[in-house]
Amino acid sequence: MVGMGEFREAVVAWAAGGPGDPARELAERLPVRTAVLLEGPSDAAAVGALAARRGRDLEAEGVCVLPMGGAMSVGRFTRLLGPPGLGLRLTGLCDEAEHPYYVRGLERAGAPQQGFFVCAKDLEDELIRALGVTRVQELVRAEGDLRALEIFLQQPAQQGRTPQQQLRRFLGTKKGRKIHYGRALVEALDPDAVPAPLDGLLAGL
């Protein structure tokens, strides 16, 4: 059975310079109505975790959650998926520093900007602030990463940083860790403490 994963792979291949016909055919067969553009897989893990908590099946709703491999790619993806390409509704999350790339990409594609939500620094920072440093440290301990965190905090580069900054940096120090905690931090949130950008994105889908 054809699923959203195949469509996602076809779009990524298209964005990398491959043919567009596979993505077009899959978009019609599934059908796909909305593309959620995200910078990376840790953001996708967080979105998926919140959707699951709220009893949402995004794939069944025709929503493709699409990590682009970095904000620099947004112009290419908006052109392929937005009005000039497949004509899908575009929405997503972006980091504050990368917001100008999204603005330019959406303008060039003739797509509305109101469906995109800006994280103050990035989504990990939003989640750490929502949970609080103590709760995140408890989660790190529960996930078996306390020793790794303690070693990380001894590095000279971490001296003088706030605990929140240190935790944010720690999550990105090992391959796969950001993805894992993208899911774990969302699952630990109180229902009324979901960061506004993530909450707004899910509410708008």
DRENSE-461771 format. One record per residue: residue in three letters; residue number from 1; z, x, y of N, C-alpha, C in turn. Coordinates in Angstrom, 1 decimal. Atoms other than C-alpha are relative to their C-alpha. Example, Ala and Ser with C-alpha at 12.3 -4.5 7.8 and 13.67 -1.06 7.14 Angstrom:
2
[atom 'ALA'; 1; [0.0; 0.9; -1.2]; [7.8; 12.3; -4.5]; [0.0; 0.9; 1.2]],
[atom 'SER'; 2; [0.0; -0.9; -1.1]; [7.1; 13.7; -1.1]; [0.8; -0.8; 1.1]],
***
This chain:
205
[atom 'MET'; 1; [0.0; 0.8; -1.2]; [0.0; 0.0; 0.0]; [0.0; 0.9; 1.2]],
[atom 'VAL'; 2; [0.1; -0.7; -1.2]; [-1.0; 1.3; 3.4]; [1.2; -0.3; 0.9]],
[atom 'GLY'; 3; [-1.2; 0.2; -0.8]; [2.0; 1.8; 5.7]; [-0.2; 0.7; 1.3]],
[atom 'MET'; 4; [0.0; -0.6; -1.3]; [2.9; 3.0; 9.2]; [-0.1; 1.5; -0.1]],
[atom 'GLY'; 5; [0.0; -1.5; 0.2]; [3.3; 6.6; 7.9]; [-1.4; 0.5; 0.0]],
[atom 'GLU'; 6; [1.4; -0.4; 0.0]; [-0.4; 6.8; 7.2]; [-0.6; -0.1; 1.4]],
[atom 'PHE'; 7; [0.6; 0.2; -1.3]; [-1.3; 5.5; 10.6]; [0.5; 1.1; 0.9]],
[atom 'ARG'; 8; [-0.6; -1.1; -0.8]; [1.1; 8.0; 12.2]; [-0.7; 1.3; -0.2]],
[atom 'GLU'; 9; [0.7; -1.3; 0.4]; [-0.5; 10.9; 10.3]; [-1.4; 0.0; 0.6]],
[atom 'ALA'; 10; [1.4; 0.0; -0.5]; [-4.0; 9.7; 11.3]; [0.0; 0.2; 1.5]],
[atom 'VAL'; 11; [-0.1; -0.1; -1.5]; [-3.0; 9.5; 15.0]; [0.2; 1.5; 0.3]],
[atom 'VAL'; 12; [-0.3; -1.4; -0.3]; [-1.5; 13.0; 14.9]; [-1.2; 0.9; -0.3]],
[atom 'ALA'; 13; [1.3; -0.8; 0.3]; [-4.7; 14.4; 13.2]; [-1.0; -0.3; 1.1]],
[atom 'TRP'; 14; [1.0; 0.3; -1.0]; [-6.8; 12.6; 15.8]; [0.4; 0.7; 1.3]],
[atom 'ALA'; 15; [-0.5; -0.7; -1.2]; [-4.7; 14.1; 18.7]; [-0.3; 1.5; -0.1]],
[atom 'ALA'; 16; [0.2; -1.4; 0.2]; [-5.2; 17.5; 17.1]; [-1.5; 0.3; 0.0]],
[atom 'GLY'; 17; [1.4; -0.3; -0.1]; [-9.0; 17.1; 17.4]; [-0.8; -0.6; -1.2]],
[atom 'GLY'; 18; [0.7; 0.6; 1.1]; [-9.8; 15.2; 14.2]; [-0.7; -1.3; 0.4]],
[atom 'PRO'; 19; [0.7; 1.2; -0.3]; [-11.9; 12.0; 13.9]; [1.0; -1.2; 0.3]],
[atom 'GLY'; 20; [-0.8; 1.1; -0.4]; [-10.5; 8.8; 15.4]; [-0.2; -1.3; -0.9]],
[atom 'ASP'; 21; [0.3; 1.2; 0.8]; [-12.0; 6.3; 12.9]; [1.1; -0.4; -1.0]],
[atom 'PRO'; 22; [-1.1; 0.4; 0.9]; [-9.1; 6.5; 10.3]; [1.1; -0.7; 0.7]],
[atom 'ALA'; 23; [-1.0; 0.6; -0.8]; [-6.6; 5.7; 13.0]; [-0.4; -1.4; 0.5]],
[atom 'ARG'; 24; [0.5; 1.3; -0.4]; [-8.7; 2.8; 14.3]; [0.0; -1.0; -1.1]],
[atom 'GLU'; 25; [0.0; 0.9; 1.1]; [-9.2; 1.3; 10.9]; [1.4; -0.4; -0.5]],
[atom 'LEU'; 26; [-1.4; 0.3; 0.4]; [-5.5; 1.6; 10.0]; [0.7; -0.9; 1.0]],
[atom 'ALA'; 27; [-0.6; 0.8; -1.1]; [-4.5; 0.1; 13.4]; [-0.3; -1.5; -0.2]],
[atom 'GLU'; 28; [0.4; 1.4; 0.2]; [-6.5; -3.0; 12.5]; [0.6; -0.6; -1.3]],
[atom 'ARG'; 29; [-0.4; 0.5; 1.3]; [-5.4; -3.3; 8.9]; [1.5; -0.3; 0.0]],
[atom 'LEU'; 30; [-1.5; 0.2; 0.2]; [-1.6; -3.0; 9.4]; [0.6; -1.3; 0.5]],
[atom 'PRO'; 31; [0.5; -0.6; -1.2]; [-1.8; -4.3; 12.3]; [1.1; 0.7; 0.8]],
[atom 'VAL'; 32; [-0.9; -0.7; -0.9]; [-0.2; -2.1; 14.9]; [-0.1; -0.6; 1.4]],
[atom 'ARG'; 33; [0.1; 0.6; -1.3]; [0.7; -3.6; 18.3]; [0.7; 0.9; 1.1]],
[atom 'THR'; 34; [-0.8; -0.9; -1.0]; [3.1; -1.0; 19.9]; [0.2; 1.4; -0.5]],
[atom 'ALA'; 35; [-0.3; -1.4; 0.3]; [3.4; 2.8; 19.9]; [1.2; 0.4; 0.8]],
[atom 'VAL'; 36; [-1.2; -0.6; -0.7]; [6.8; 4.3; 20.7]; [-0.2; 1.5; 0.1]],
[atom 'LEU'; 37; [0.2; -1.4; -0.2]; [6.1; 7.8; 22.1]; [1.3; 0.7; 0.3]],
[atom 'LEU'; 38; [-1.2; -0.8; -0.1]; [8.9; 10.3; 21.6]; [-0.4; 1.4; -0.1]],
[atom 'GLU'; 39; [0.3; -1.4; -0.1]; [9.1; 14.0; 22.2]; [0.1; 0.6; -1.4]],
[atom 'GLY'; 40; [-0.1; -0.7; 1.3]; [10.3; 15.0; 18.7]; [0.7; -0.9; -1.1]],
[atom 'PRO'; 41; [-0.6; 0.8; 1.1]; [11.7; 13.9; 15.3]; [1.4; -0.4; 0.1]],
[atom 'SER'; 42; [-1.4; 0.3; -0.1]; [15.3; 13.9; 16.3]; [0.1; -1.4; 0.8]],
[atom 'ASP'; 43; [0.1; 1.3; -0.8]; [14.5; 11.1; 18.9]; [-0.4; -1.1; -1.0]],
[atom 'ALA'; 44; [0.4; 1.0; 1.0]; [12.7; 9.2; 16.1]; [1.1; -0.4; -0.9]],
[atom 'ALA'; 45; [-1.1; 0.3; 0.9]; [15.7; 9.5; 13.8]; [1.0; -0.9; 0.7]],
[atom 'ALA'; 46; [-0.9; 0.9; -0.8]; [17.9; 8.0; 16.6]; [-0.5; -1.4; 0.1]],
[atom 'VAL'; 47; [0.5; 1.3; -0.2]; [15.6; 5.2; 17.3]; [0.0; -0.8; -1.4]],
[atom 'GLY'; 48; [-0.1; 0.7; 1.3]; [15.3; 4.4; 13.5]; [1.4; -0.4; -0.4]],
[atom 'ALA'; 49; [-1.4; 0.3; 0.4]; [19.1; 4.5; 13.1]; [0.4; -1.3; 0.8]],
[atom 'LEU'; 50; [-0.4; 1.2; -0.8]; [19.6; 2.0; 16.0]; [-0.7; -1.2; -0.5]],
[atom 'ALA'; 51; [0.7; 1.2; 0.5]; [16.9; -0.3; 14.7]; [0.6; -0.5; -1.3]],
[atom 'ALA'; 52; [-0.6; 0.4; 1.2]; [18.5; -0.3; 11.3]; [1.3; -0.7; 0.2]],
[atom 'ARG'; 53; [-1.3; 0.7; -0.3]; [21.9; -1.1; 12.7]; [-0.1; -1.4; 0.6]],
[atom 'ARG'; 54; [0.3; 1.3; -0.6]; [20.4; -4.0; 14.6]; [-0.8; -0.9; -0.9]],
[atom 'GLY'; 55; [0.8; 0.8; 0.9]; [18.6; -5.3; 11.5]; [-1.4; -0.2; 0.3]],
[atom 'ARG'; 56; [1.4; 0.0; -0.4]; [15.2; -4.5; 12.8]; [-0.9; 0.8; -1.0]],
[atom 'ASP'; 57; [1.0; -0.7; 0.9]; [12.2; -3.5; 10.6]; [-1.2; 0.2; 1.0]],
[atom 'LEU'; 58; [1.0; -0.3; -1.1]; [10.0; -1.9; 13.3]; [-1.4; 0.0; -0.6]],
[atom 'GLU'; 59; [1.3; -0.1; 0.6]; [7.1; -1.2; 10.9]; [-0.5; -1.4; -0.3]],
[atom 'ALA'; 60; [0.4; 1.4; 0.2]; [7.0; -4.9; 9.9]; [-0.3; -0.7; 1.2]],
[atom 'GLU'; 61; [0.3; 0.6; -1.3]; [7.0; -5.8; 13.6]; [-1.3; 0.6; 0.6]],
[atom 'GLY'; 62; [1.2; -0.6; -0.6]; [3.9; -3.7; 14.1]; [0.2; 1.1; 1.0]],
[atom 'VAL'; 63; [-0.4; -1.0; -0.9]; [5.7; -0.9; 15.9]; [-0.1; 1.4; -0.7]],
[atom 'CYS'; 64; [0.1; -1.3; 0.6]; [4.8; 2.7; 15.2]; [0.9; 1.0; 0.9]],
[atom 'VAL'; 65; [-0.8; -1.0; -0.6]; [7.5; 5.3; 16.1]; [-0.6; 1.3; -0.2]],
[atom 'LEU'; 66; [0.9; -1.1; 0.1]; [5.6; 8.4; 16.9]; [0.5; 1.3; 0.8]],
[atom 'PRO'; 67; [-0.4; -1.3; -0.7]; [7.1; 11.9; 17.6]; [-1.3; 0.8; 0.3]],
[atom 'MET'; 68; [1.3; -0.7; -0.5]; [4.4; 13.8; 19.6]; [0.0; 1.5; -0.2]],
[atom 'GLY'; 69; [0.0; -1.4; 0.0]; [5.6; 17.3; 19.1]; [0.2; 0.7; 1.3]],
[atom 'GLY'; 70; [-0.2; -0.5; -1.3]; [6.6; 17.8; 22.7]; [-0.6; -0.8; 1.1]],
[atom 'ALA'; 71; [0.4; 0.8; -1.1]; [6.2; 16.2; 26.1]; [-1.4; 0.3; 0.5]],
[atom 'MET'; 72; [1.3; -0.4; -0.5]; [3.1; 18.2; 26.9]; [-1.2; -0.8; -0.6]],
[atom 'SER'; 73; [1.0; 0.7; 0.8]; [1.2; 16.1; 24.4]; [-0.2; -1.5; 0.5]],
[atom 'VAL'; 74; [0.0; 1.4; -0.4]; [1.8; 12.8; 26.2]; [-1.3; -0.5; 0.5]],
[atom 'GLY'; 75; [1.2; 0.4; -0.6]; [-1.4; 12.7; 28.1]; [-1.1; -0.3; -1.1]],
[atom 'ARG'; 76; [1.0; 0.2; 1.1]; [-3.5; 13.1; 24.9]; [0.4; -1.3; -0.8]],
[atom 'PHE'; 77; [-0.4; 1.2; 0.8]; [-1.5; 10.4; 23.0]; [-0.2; -1.3; 0.8]],
[atom 'THR'; 78; [0.2; 1.2; -0.8]; [-1.6; 7.9; 25.9]; [-1.5; -0.3; 0.1]],
[atom 'ARG'; 79; [1.5; 0.3; -0.1]; [-5.4; 8.3; 26.2]; [-0.5; -0.5; -1.3]],
[atom 'LEU'; 80; [0.5; 0.4; 1.3]; [-5.9; 7.8; 22.4]; [0.6; -1.4; -0.3]],
[atom 'LEU'; 81; [-0.7; 1.2; 0.4]; [-3.4; 4.9; 22.0]; [0.0; -1.1; 1.0]],
[atom 'GLY'; 82; [-0.1; 1.0; -1.1]; [-3.4; 3.2; 25.4]; [-1.3; -0.7; 0.3]],
[atom 'PRO'; 83; [1.2; 0.7; -0.4]; [-6.1; 1.3; 27.3]; [-1.3; 0.7; -0.3]],
[atom 'PRO'; 84; [1.3; -0.6; 0.3]; [-8.9; 3.9; 26.9]; [-0.3; 0.1; -1.5]],
[atom 'GLY'; 85; [0.1; -0.2; 1.5]; [-8.3; 4.1; 23.1]; [0.2; -1.3; -0.8]],
[atom 'LEU'; 86; [-0.3; 1.1; 0.9]; [-6.7; 1.7; 20.7]; [0.5; -1.3; 0.7]],
[atom 'GLY'; 87; [-0.5; 1.1; -0.8]; [-5.3; -0.5; 23.5]; [1.4; -0.5; -0.4]],
[atom 'LEU'; 88; [-1.3; 0.4; 0.4]; [-1.8; -0.6; 22.1]; [1.0; 0.0; 1.2]],
[atom 'ARG'; 89; [-1.1; -0.1; -0.9]; [1.3; -1.3; 24.1]; [0.7; 1.3; -0.2]],
[atom 'LEU'; 90; [-0.7; -1.3; 0.1]; [3.0; 2.0; 24.9]; [1.4; -0.1; 0.6]],
[atom 'THR'; 91; [-1.4; -0.1; -0.5]; [6.7; 2.6; 25.3]; [0.6; 1.3; -0.6]],
[atom 'GLY'; 92; [-0.6; -1.2; 0.5]; [9.1; 5.4; 24.6]; [1.2; 0.5; 0.8]],
[atom 'LEU'; 93; [-1.1; -0.7; -0.7]; [11.8; 7.8; 25.7]; [-0.5; 1.4; 0.5]],
[atom 'CYS'; 94; [0.3; -1.3; -0.4]; [11.6; 11.0; 27.7]; [1.2; 0.7; 0.7]],
[atom 'ASP'; 95; [-1.0; -0.7; -0.7]; [13.8; 13.7; 29.1]; [-0.3; 0.0; 1.5]],
[atom 'GLU'; 96; [0.1; 0.0; -1.4]; [14.4; 13.8; 32.8]; [-1.0; 1.1; 0.5]],
[atom 'ALA'; 97; [0.9; -1.1; -0.4]; [12.7; 17.2; 33.2]; [-1.4; -0.2; -0.3]],
[atom 'GLU'; 98; [1.4; 0.2; 0.5]; [9.6; 16.0; 31.3]; [-0.6; -1.3; 0.6]],
[atom 'HIS'; 99; [0.4; 1.3; -0.5]; [9.3; 12.7; 33.2]; [-1.4; 0.1; 0.7]],
[atom 'PRO'; 100; [1.3; -0.1; -0.7]; [6.4; 13.9; 35.4]; [-1.2; 0.1; -0.9]],
[atom 'TYR'; 101; [1.1; 0.0; 0.9]; [4.2; 14.6; 32.4]; [-0.3; -1.4; -0.5]],
[atom 'TYR'; 102; [0.2; 1.4; 0.4]; [4.7; 11.0; 31.3]; [-0.6; -0.8; 1.1]],
[atom 'VAL'; 103; [0.5; 0.8; -1.2]; [4.0; 9.6; 34.8]; [-1.5; 0.3; 0.1]],
[atom 'ARG'; 104; [1.4; -0.4; -0.2]; [0.7; 11.6; 35.0]; [-0.8; -0.6; -1.2]],
[atom 'GLY'; 105; [0.7; 0.5; 1.2]; [-0.3; 10.7; 31.4]; [-0.3; -1.5; 0.0]],
[atom 'LEU'; 106; [0.1; 1.5; 0.0]; [0.3; 7.0; 31.8]; [-0.9; -0.4; 1.1]],
[atom 'GLU'; 107; [0.9; 0.3; -1.1]; [-1.4; 6.9; 35.2]; [-1.5; 0.2; -0.4]],
[atom 'ARG'; 108; [1.3; -0.3; 0.4]; [-4.5; 8.6; 33.8]; [-0.6; -1.0; -1.1]],
[atom 'ALA'; 109; [0.4; 0.9; 1.1]; [-4.6; 6.2; 30.8]; [0.0; -1.4; 0.5]],
[atom 'GLY'; 110; [-0.1; 1.3; -0.5]; [-4.1; 3.2; 33.1]; [1.0; -0.9; -0.7]],
[atom 'ALA'; 111; [-1.0; 0.7; 0.7]; [-1.0; 2.2; 31.2]; [1.2; -0.2; 0.8]],
[atom 'PRO'; 112; [-1.2; 0.2; -0.8]; [2.1; 0.7; 32.7]; [1.2; 0.9; -0.4]],
[atom 'GLN'; 113; [-1.1; -1.0; 0.2]; [5.2; 2.9; 33.1]; [1.3; -0.7; -0.3]],
[atom 'GLN'; 114; [-1.3; 0.6; 0.1]; [7.9; 0.3; 32.9]; [0.6; 0.0; -1.4]],
[atom 'GLY'; 115; [-0.5; -0.1; 1.4]; [8.3; 0.6; 29.1]; [0.6; 1.3; -0.4]],
[atom 'PHE'; 116; [-0.5; -1.3; 0.3]; [9.4; 4.2; 29.3]; [1.4; 0.2; 0.6]],
[atom 'PHE'; 117; [-1.4; -0.1; -0.4]; [13.1; 5.1; 29.6]; [0.4; 1.5; 0.0]],
[atom 'VAL'; 118; [-0.2; -1.4; -0.3]; [14.4; 8.4; 31.0]; [1.5; 0.3; -0.4]],
[atom 'CYS'; 119; [-1.4; -0.5; 0.3]; [17.4; 10.3; 29.5]; [0.4; 1.0; 1.0]],
[atom 'ALA'; 120; [-0.5; -0.8; -1.0]; [19.5; 12.2; 31.9]; [-0.4; 1.5; -0.2]],
[atom 'LYS'; 121; [0.5; -1.3; 0.4]; [18.9; 15.5; 30.2]; [-0.9; -0.1; -1.2]],
[atom 'ASP'; 122; [0.8; 0.4; 1.2]; [17.8; 14.5; 26.7]; [0.9; -1.0; -0.8]],
[atom 'LEU'; 123; [-0.7; 1.1; 0.7]; [18.9; 11.9; 24.1]; [1.3; 0.5; -0.6]],
[atom 'GLU'; 124; [-1.2; -0.5; 0.5]; [21.4; 14.2; 22.5]; [1.1; 0.1; 1.0]],
[atom 'ASP'; 125; [-1.0; 0.0; -1.1]; [23.2; 14.6; 25.8]; [0.5; -1.4; 0.3]],
[atom 'GLU'; 126; [-0.4; 1.4; -0.2]; [23.2; 10.9; 26.3]; [1.0; -0.5; -1.1]],
[atom 'LEU'; 127; [-0.8; 0.4; 1.1]; [24.7; 10.4; 22.8]; [1.4; 0.7; 0.0]],
[atom 'ILE'; 128; [-1.3; -0.8; -0.1]; [27.4; 13.1; 23.3]; [0.8; -0.6; 1.0]],
[atom 'ARG'; 129; [-0.7; 0.6; -1.0]; [28.4; 11.5; 26.5]; [0.5; -1.4; -0.4]],
[atom 'ALA'; 130; [-0.4; 1.4; 0.4]; [28.5; 8.0; 25.0]; [1.2; 0.1; -1.0]],
[atom 'LEU'; 131; [-1.0; -0.2; 1.0]; [30.7; 9.2; 22.1]; [1.2; 0.7; 0.5]],
[atom 'GLY'; 132; [-1.1; -0.8; -0.4]; [32.8; 11.7; 23.9]; [0.1; 1.3; -0.9]],
[atom 'VAL'; 133; [-0.1; -1.3; 0.7]; [33.4; 15.4; 22.9]; [0.8; -0.1; -1.2]],
[atom 'THR'; 134; [-0.9; 0.0; 1.2]; [36.3; 14.7; 20.6]; [-0.6; -0.7; -1.2]],
[atom 'ARG'; 135; [0.6; 0.7; 1.1]; [34.5; 12.1; 18.6]; [-1.2; 0.8; -0.6]],
[atom 'VAL'; 136; [1.1; -0.7; 0.6]; [31.4; 14.3; 18.2]; [0.6; 1.2; -0.8]],
[atom 'GLN'; 137; [-0.7; -1.1; 0.8]; [33.7; 17.2; 17.1]; [0.5; -0.5; -1.4]],
[atom 'GLU'; 138; [-0.5; 0.6; 1.2]; [35.2; 14.9; 14.5]; [-1.2; -0.2; -1.0]],
[atom 'LEU'; 139; [1.1; 0.2; 0.8]; [31.7; 14.0; 13.3]; [-0.6; 1.3; -0.6]],
[atom 'VAL'; 140; [0.5; -1.3; 0.4]; [30.7; 17.7; 13.1]; [0.9; 0.5; -1.2]],
[atom 'ARG'; 141; [-0.9; -0.4; 1.1]; [33.8; 18.3; 10.9]; [-0.3; -0.9; -1.2]],
[atom 'ALA'; 142; [0.3; 0.8; 1.2]; [33.0; 15.3; 8.7]; [-1.3; 0.3; -0.7]],
[atom 'GLU'; 143; [1.3; -0.4; 0.6]; [29.4; 16.5; 8.2]; [0.1; 1.4; -0.6]],
[atom 'GLY'; 144; [-0.1; -1.3; 0.7]; [30.7; 19.9; 7.0]; [-0.5; 1.2; 0.9]],
[atom 'ASP'; 145; [0.6; -1.1; -0.9]; [29.5; 21.9; 10.1]; [1.1; 0.6; 0.9]],
[atom 'LEU'; 146; [-1.1; -0.4; -1.0]; [32.9; 22.7; 11.7]; [0.0; 1.6; 0.0]],
[atom 'ARG'; 147; [0.0; -1.5; 0.0]; [32.8; 26.4; 10.6]; [-1.2; 0.6; 0.7]],
[atom 'ALA'; 148; [1.1; -0.4; -0.7]; [29.3; 26.8; 11.9]; [0.2; -0.2; 1.5]],
[atom 'LEU'; 149; [-0.3; 0.2; -1.4]; [30.4; 25.3; 15.2]; [1.0; 1.0; 0.6]],
[atom 'GLU'; 150; [-1.0; -1.0; -0.4]; [33.4; 27.6; 15.4]; [-0.7; 1.4; 0.3]],
[atom 'ILE'; 151; [0.8; -1.3; -0.1]; [31.1; 30.7; 14.9]; [-0.9; -0.1; 1.2]],
[atom 'PHE'; 152; [0.8; 0.1; -1.2]; [28.7; 29.4; 17.5]; [0.7; 0.1; 1.3]],
[atom 'LEU'; 153; [-0.8; 0.0; -1.3]; [31.4; 28.9; 20.1]; [0.5; 1.3; 0.4]],
[atom 'GLN'; 154; [-0.5; -1.3; -0.3]; [32.4; 32.5; 19.8]; [-1.1; 0.9; 0.6]],
[atom 'GLN'; 155; [1.1; -0.8; -0.6]; [29.0; 33.7; 21.1]; [0.2; 0.1; 1.5]],
[atom 'PRO'; 156; [-0.2; -0.3; -1.5]; [29.1; 35.3; 24.6]; [-0.7; -1.1; 0.8]],
[atom 'ALA'; 157; [0.8; 0.9; -0.8]; [26.4; 32.9; 25.8]; [0.6; -1.4; 0.2]],
[atom 'GLN'; 158; [-0.6; 1.3; -0.1]; [28.6; 29.9; 25.2]; [1.3; 0.0; 0.9]],
[atom 'GLN'; 159; [-1.2; -0.1; -0.8]; [31.5; 31.2; 27.3]; [-0.4; -0.6; 1.4]],
[atom 'GLY'; 160; [0.3; 0.6; -1.3]; [31.7; 29.2; 30.6]; [-0.8; -1.3; 0.0]],
[atom 'ARG'; 161; [0.7; 1.3; 0.1]; [29.7; 26.3; 29.3]; [1.1; -1.1; -0.2]],
[atom 'THR'; 162; [-0.9; 1.1; 0.3]; [31.4; 22.9; 29.2]; [-0.1; -0.4; -1.5]],
[atom 'PRO'; 163; [0.0; 0.4; 1.4]; [32.3; 21.5; 25.7]; [-1.3; -0.9; -0.3]],
[atom 'GLN'; 164; [1.2; 0.8; 0.3]; [29.5; 18.9; 26.1]; [-1.3; 0.9; 0.0]],
[atom 'GLN'; 165; [1.2; -0.9; 0.1]; [26.9; 21.6; 26.9]; [0.0; 0.8; -1.3]],
[atom 'GLN'; 166; [-0.1; -0.8; 1.2]; [28.1; 23.7; 24.0]; [-0.4; -0.9; -1.2]],
[atom 'LEU'; 167; [0.3; 0.9; 1.1]; [27.8; 20.7; 21.6]; [-1.5; -0.3; 0.0]],
[atom 'ARG'; 168; [1.4; 0.3; -0.1]; [24.3; 19.9; 22.9]; [-0.8; 1.2; -0.5]],
[atom 'ARG'; 169; [0.7; -1.2; 0.5]; [23.2; 23.5; 22.3]; [0.1; 0.2; -1.5]],
[atom 'PHE'; 170; [-0.3; -0.2; 1.4]; [24.8; 23.6; 18.9]; [-0.9; -0.8; -0.9]],
[atom 'LEU'; 171; [0.8; 0.9; 0.8]; [22.8; 20.6; 17.7]; [-1.4; 0.6; -0.2]],
[atom 'GLY'; 172; [1.3; -0.5; 0.1]; [19.6; 22.6; 18.3]; [-0.1; 1.4; -0.6]],
[atom 'THR'; 173; [0.0; -1.4; 0.5]; [20.6; 25.9; 16.6]; [-0.5; 0.1; -1.4]],
[atom 'LYS'; 174; [0.5; -0.1; 1.4]; [19.4; 25.1; 13.0]; [-1.0; -1.0; -0.2]],
[atom 'LYS'; 175; [1.1; 1.0; 0.3]; [16.2; 23.5; 11.8]; [0.6; -1.2; -0.8]],
[atom 'GLY'; 176; [-0.4; 1.3; 0.6]; [16.8; 19.9; 10.9]; [1.4; -0.6; 0.5]],
[atom 'ARG'; 177; [-1.4; 0.5; -0.5]; [20.3; 19.7; 12.6]; [-0.2; -1.1; 1.0]],
[atom 'LYS'; 178; [0.2; 1.1; -1.0]; [19.0; 17.7; 15.6]; [-0.4; -1.3; -0.6]],
[atom 'ILE'; 179; [0.5; 1.2; 0.7]; [17.3; 15.3; 13.3]; [1.2; -0.7; -0.7]],
[atom 'HIS'; 180; [-1.2; 0.6; 0.8]; [20.4; 14.8; 11.1]; [1.0; -0.6; 1.0]],
[atom 'TYR'; 181; [-1.0; 0.6; -0.9]; [22.7; 14.3; 14.1]; [-0.6; -1.1; 0.9]],
[atom 'GLY'; 182; [0.6; 1.1; -0.7]; [20.2; 12.1; 15.9]; [0.4; -1.3; -0.7]],
[atom 'ARG'; 183; [-0.4; 1.2; 0.8]; [20.9; 9.6; 13.1]; [1.5; -0.2; 0.0]],
[atom 'ALA'; 184; [-1.4; 0.1; 0.2]; [24.6; 10.4; 12.6]; [0.7; -0.5; 1.3]],
[atom 'LEU'; 185; [-0.7; 0.4; -1.3]; [25.6; 10.1; 16.3]; [-0.3; -1.5; 0.3]],
[atom 'VAL'; 186; [0.3; 1.4; -0.2]; [23.8; 6.7; 16.6]; [0.8; -0.9; -0.9]],
[atom 'GLU'; 187; [-0.7; 0.8; 1.0]; [25.5; 5.4; 13.5]; [1.5; 0.0; 0.3]],
[atom 'ALA'; 188; [-1.4; 0.0; -0.4]; [28.9; 6.4; 15.0]; [0.3; -0.8; 1.3]],
[atom 'LEU'; 189; [-0.2; 0.7; -1.3]; [28.4; 4.5; 18.3]; [0.7; -1.3; -0.2]],
[atom 'ASP'; 190; [-0.5; 1.4; -0.1]; [30.4; 1.4; 19.1]; [-1.2; -0.8; 0.5]],
[atom 'PRO'; 191; [1.1; 0.8; -0.3]; [27.9; -1.5; 19.5]; [-0.3; -0.1; 1.5]],
[atom 'ASP'; 192; [0.2; 0.1; -1.5]; [28.5; -1.7; 23.3]; [0.0; 1.3; 0.7]],
[atom 'ALA'; 193; [0.1; -1.3; -0.7]; [28.3; 2.0; 23.9]; [-1.3; 0.8; -0.2]],
[atom 'VAL'; 194; [1.3; -0.7; 0.2]; [24.7; 2.7; 23.1]; [-0.6; 0.4; 1.4]],
[atom 'PRO'; 195; [0.5; -0.4; -1.3]; [23.2; 4.8; 25.9]; [-1.1; -0.9; 0.5]],
[atom 'ALA'; 196; [1.0; 0.9; -0.6]; [21.1; 2.8; 28.3]; [-1.4; 0.2; -0.3]],
[atom 'PRO'; 197; [1.5; -0.1; 0.3]; [17.7; 4.4; 27.7]; [-0.3; -0.4; -1.4]],
[atom 'LEU'; 198; [0.2; 0.4; 1.4]; [18.0; 3.9; 23.9]; [0.1; -1.5; -0.1]],
[atom 'ASP'; 199; [-0.3; 1.4; 0.1]; [19.4; 0.4; 24.3]; [-1.2; -0.7; 0.6]],
[atom 'GLY'; 200; [1.1; 0.6; -0.7]; [16.6; -0.5; 26.8]; [-1.3; 0.1; -0.8]],
[atom 'LEU'; 201; [1.2; -0.1; 0.8]; [13.9; 0.8; 24.5]; [0.0; -1.0; -1.1]],
[atom 'LEU'; 202; [-0.1; 0.9; 1.1]; [15.1; -1.2; 21.5]; [-0.1; -1.5; 0.5]],
[atom 'ALA'; 203; [0.0; 1.3; -0.5]; [15.6; -4.3; 23.6]; [-1.4; -0.4; 0.4]],
[atom 'GLY'; 204; [1.3; 0.3; -0.5]; [12.1; -4.1; 24.9]; [-1.1; -0.1; -1.1]],
[atom 'LEU'; 205; [1.0; 0.1; 1.1]; [10.4; -3.9; 21.5]; [0.0; -1.4; -0.6]],
***
